[in-house]
Amino acid sequence: MSPIYKSIPSETIIKLIKSSGKFLKEANFRGCIQFTSLGLQKLTECCPNVEILNIRDCQQLSSLGIGKFLEKAGNLRELDVSGLTKVKPATLANAACSKLERLEMSWCANITGAGILPLVQQCSASLTYLKINKCPGLDNEEMMRSLGAHLPNLTHLSLAYCTDLTDVSLESFLASCSNRKITHLNLSGCSGLTDATLLNLALHTPHLQHLELAKCERMTDGGLAPLFARVQEFTFLDLEGVYRITTTSVSSIAVYQPHLQRLCLSDCTQVSDADVEDLVKRCPQLCHLELDSCTITDGALKAIADCLEQQPVPRELKLDVLDCRDLSEQGIRTAMSTSSLLTIKSIYSFGDDDNENGRRYRPYNSRRQRRLHNDDGCVIN
């Protein structure tokens, strides 16, 4: 749907559906509140070749209407029903989606892990991407074991804010995924998880590249350092708010993660200047480092700038340092004037004025604020 979708009458949407007929393969109605069950019925009747359907936040759709569509969705490859309270176990019971490759069902308050299982069983061989953030009922070990066993080709998994999830139930899932193909995993906000999960990841996800653990406050160096030492293919790590992190974990990242491109250590207040300097020196592909609300000083910024200037292969680095109380405007200016390869976003970022290096700065919202505007804070894509 285009940006003017909110002004399109439901009758016009139905006409468009009818005229598209068998040619329609992708239907994106995300947030379209005027898309009703009648419109979905017409989509079911007139457009049998739809491969991609996004009805996220279409709150006027009924459970029955969604279910009827899924019964005839034999060509569907991607489905997003996130935010729909009308999605219930009965909605998915008779789904015929054997070709489904990507499923997004986040923030569906009336569907549990057990309710998702029948749909997953239908597309067991093809499903590679599963995003079920805020899904309740993931503490059942047997159900999680069965779910994992039916996902032999899964590569992307997002379970953010699934607060029922436990170390044991997640281990049951991971152990049953026999092919160990998961490369992207989001466990942000899973407050029940501990170091035991990190040790299980080291054992069961050897090809993990993208890991989000924001706000997993019970995790410590005892789990993080061994994980980073064993799984060495990370390109993206989000550790925001994992406040128990110390030099031990940061050193493990610096030593064992040569492919790391983006790292978030915001709100990790035990990270020191020396830790940050070591990361920049020893992670040659690091291009974005988030340190909001950390305790680094002007000295760290100057050392980073010097490091960028001395590196044999030029590399640009974007540094986020909002709410770092020990940084000064002069320190930031000095670092930026030292290296043209360094971009710093801070509370001192200037409106639309050019600085002495000719680069522009615009008002910048903190990562925490951006999370509030994102439905689930998940970066996996």
N, C-alpha and C positions, 0 to 999 in steps of 0.2 A: 504494500500500500504506500502511496505517496504521502508527503507531509500534509496534504489537504484531506486525508482520509476521513477526518472527523466531520467534514461537511458533506460527505457523500451520503445521500439517502439510502436506506436499506433496499428500497425498490430498485435503485440504480445498480447496487451491488449484485442483486439477483439477475438483472438483465445482463450484466457483464459475465456472470457465471454461465448463463444459458448460451450466450454468443460464443464463449470460449470453447465450450464442449470438450471434445476429445483432445483438443490441442493444448489444453491447460495442464502443465506439469508442476508448476510451483505456485502455491497460494499462500500469501503472507497477509493475515488479517490481525496481526499483533496489536492489541489495545483497541481494536475496532468495536466499540460498545454497541454500535448499531447492527453488527453482524449477528443475526438471530438464528434460532434453530431452523427456521424456514430456509434461510440462506444456506445453512449446512446441509439441509435435506436436498436442496437443488444441486449443491456441489456433489453430493453422493449420486444423484440421478444422472446428472449431465456430464460429469467430468471423471470418468473412470480411470484416467491415466495420471492422476495427481501423484507426484513422487515426493513433494515437499509440502508440508502443511504446518503453518504457524498460527495457532489460535490462542496464543498466550494472552491472558487477561481479557478474553472475550466473555464477559460475565453473563451475557444473556443466553448463552448456549446451555442446553439441558443435558443431563447425563444420558438420557435416552438418545438424543440426537447425535452426540459424540460416539456413543456405542454403535449406532446404526452405521455411521460412516466407517468406523474401524472394522466392522464386519465385512465390508466390501473394499477395503483398502489394500488389495493384493499387490499394488505397485508402489506402495508408500515406502520411501527410503529414510525420510527424516520427519519427525513429529515433535512439536513443542506445544504442550498443554499447561505450561507453568502458570501458577497462580489461580487455577480454576478449582473452586470448592466443589463444583458439580462432578468432578472426576472421582469416581468411587470404584470399589472392586467390581461391582456389576457392570460398570462402564467398559471394563477391559476384559470381562470374562469370555466373550465370544469374538475377540479381535482376530482378524486374519491378516496379520502383518508379517509374513514370513521373510520379507526382503528388508525389513527395517534395519538401518545401519546406525542411526542417531536418534536417541530418545531423551527429551528434556521434560521432566515432570517435577520441577522444584516448587516448593511452597503450595502443594496440593494437600490441604489439611485433612482431607477425608480419605486419603489413600496411604497405606502402609507398605512396608517392604513385602509383606505377604500378598498384598493386593496387586503389586507390580509383577510378581512372579509369573502369573499366567501369560502376560504379554511377552515377557522376556523369553519364556519357553517357546513361544511362537517363532521368535526371530533369533534363536540361540546361535545359529551358525553365522549370521550376518552382522549382529550388533557389535559395534566397536566403540561407541560413545554413549555413556550413561551419566546423566546429570539429574540427581534427585535430592537436591539441597533441601534441608529442613524436613526430611521424610521421617515420620515417627516409626517406632516399632523395629528399629534395627538392632535391638539387643538380643533378639532370638537367634541363638547359635545355629540351630538346625536350619532355619529359614535362610540365614546368611550363607551357610554351606551350600544349600541348594541353589541359591541365586548365583554364587560364584561358579558352581559346576556347569551352569547353563550359559556361561559367558566365556567360552574358550578363546575368543578373538578380541576381547576387550583391551583397548589401548588407553582410553580416556575415561576417568571416573571422578565424579564430583559428589562428595557427601557433606559439603559445608553445612555447618550448623545443625547437623543431625546429633542432637544432644543425648539421644538414647544410645548411641553407638558406644560400645565398650571395646577394650583391648582384645578380649576373648572373641567377641562376635566378629570383629574385623579380621582377626587372625583366621577364623573359620572360613571367611570369604576368600582371603588371599591364598590360603593353603589349597582351596578347591579350584582355583584358577590355574590349572596345571601347566598351561603354556607360558605363563609368566611374561605376558606381552605388554603389561601396563607401562606406559611412558609418562602419562600425565595424571596427577592425583591431587585433589583438593580436599583437605580435612580441616579447613579453617573453622574455628568456632566449635569444634567437637570437644567440649570441655571435659569429657570423661576419659579422654585418651592420655596415656602416660608414656614413659620411656619404653615400656614393653612393646608398644606399637612400633616405635622406631626400630627396635631390634628385629621385629617381625618384617618390617619393610626391607631391612638389610638382607634378610633371608629370602623373601618371596618376590621382590621387585628389582631384580638386578639391572634392568634396563630403564629405570626411572630417570627422567630428564627434567621434569617440571613438577615441583612439590610446593604446595601451599599449606602452611601450618599456622597461619595468623590466629592469635588469641588462644592457642593451645597452651595454657599457662602452667600445666603440670609437667611439661616436657623440660628436660635439663641436658646438661653436657653429657650425662651418663648414657643417653640414648642418641643424641645428635652426633657426637664425635665418632662413635663406631659406625653409624650410618654413612657419614660422609667418607670415612676411610674405606668402606666396602663398596659403595655405589658411587662410581666416579664419572658419570656421564651427565651430571646436572648442568643445565643451561639457565634455569630459573628457580630461585628459592625465595619464598616469602615466609619470613620468620617474625613478622611484626607482632610485638606484644609477648613474645616468648621471653619474658624478662629474666629468666634464670640463666640465659646464655652468658658465658664468660669467654675469656681468652682461649680456653680449651676448644670450644666449638669453632670459634672464628679461625683459629690456627689450623684446625682440621679441614675447614673449607679452603683456606689458602694453599695448603699442601696438596690436597687430593682432588681439587676441582678446576682443572685447566681449561675446561670448556665453558665455565660459568660466564653468562652475559648480563644477567640481572639479579640483584640481591636486595632484599628488603630486611633491614635490621631496625626499623623504626620502633621506638619505645623499648629498645633493649639497652637499658641504662648502664649495664656493666661493661659495655663495649668501650674500649679505650682508644686514644689517639694512635698508639702503637699497633693495635689490632687493625684499624682502618688502613694505616699505611702499609701494613703487611699484605692485606687483601689486594690493594691496588698494584703493588709490586709483583705479586706472585700469581695473580689471575689475569693473564694477558688479554683475554677476550671480554673482560668486564667493562660494560659500557653504560650501565645505569645502577647507581647505588643509592638506596634510600635510607637516610639516617635521621628522620624526623624525631624530635624529642629525645635525642641522645645527648651524651655529655662531652662530645668532642669539642676541641678548642681551635682557635685560629692556627695554632701550630700544625695541626693535622692537615688543614686545608693547604697551607703553604708546602708541606711535605708532599702532598698529593700532586700539586701543581708542578713541583720540581721533578717528581717521578715521571709525569707525563712528558715533560720536556726532554728527559734523558732516555726515554725508551727507544730501542732501535727501530721499531715499527710504529709509526704514528697511530694513535688510538684516541678517539674522542671519548670523554666521560661526562655523563650527566649526573650531578650530585644533588640530592634533595635533603635540605637541612632545616626544614621548618621547625620552629619551637625549640631550637637548640640554644639554651640560655647563655652558654659560655662562648658563643660566637659573636663577633662584633661586625659592624658594617665595614669598618676599615680592613678587618681581616679577610672578609669576603672579597673586597675590591683588590686587595693585594694578591690574593690567590689567582683571581681572574686575570689580572694584568700580567702575572708571571707566565701563564700558559693560555694560549688561544684555544687549546683543545679541551679546556674545562668549562662546563656550564653549570652554574649553581643556582638553584631555586631556593629562596629563603624569604623571610619576612621583609627583607630589604630589597626584594626584587622591585624594579621600577616599572611604572605604567607602560607607556609606549616610547619612552626615551631610549636612545642608543647610549650605551656606555662607551668607555674609551676604546674597547675592542670592536665596536661597531655591531654588537649583537643586541637584539631586542629582548625585553622582558615584559611580561604581562602579569596582571594579578593572578596569583596561583593559589588554588585551594589545597588544603592538606589532604593526604591520602585518607585520613579518617573521615573527612567531609565527603570525599568522593565515594566512600563506601556507603554513606548514608543515602546517596542518590542512586546507588546501584542496588538492584533487587536482591542480590545475594553476595556481592563482593567477589565473585569468582572471576578469575582471569583466564581460566582455561578456555581455549577456543579451537 
